[in-house]
Amino acid sequence: MSTSSTDNSKTIGIVAYLTLIGWIIALVMNNNEKSEFGSFHIRQMLGIMILGLALYILNFMLAIAVGSVILSWTIQILMFVIWLLGFIGAVQGEKKPIPVLGEQFQQWFKGIG
């Protein structure tokens, strides 16, 4: 793989973690020039976004039922840490899956990226 191709893959990986719009941009960039590194991080971020949405909905329902602010903060901090682990992996040029669900994200979303 050439240097410019490696730099482009790393850019795709990093951009994928920058909000939903960044993820869409990374997906389009990766479709132009496929890279395994870019695809890996696109799948990781898709999984993180879906997990975040599911936890947000669960958190909302629990907040109504229980009224616990501590649980809400815990979930938000957990999601931030998961996102940060993925982002740091992309910045460092590593294909390191996030803990617990990272490998499943790669399997579930193997057709994406």
Beta strands, then each sheet from edge to edge (+ up, - down):
end
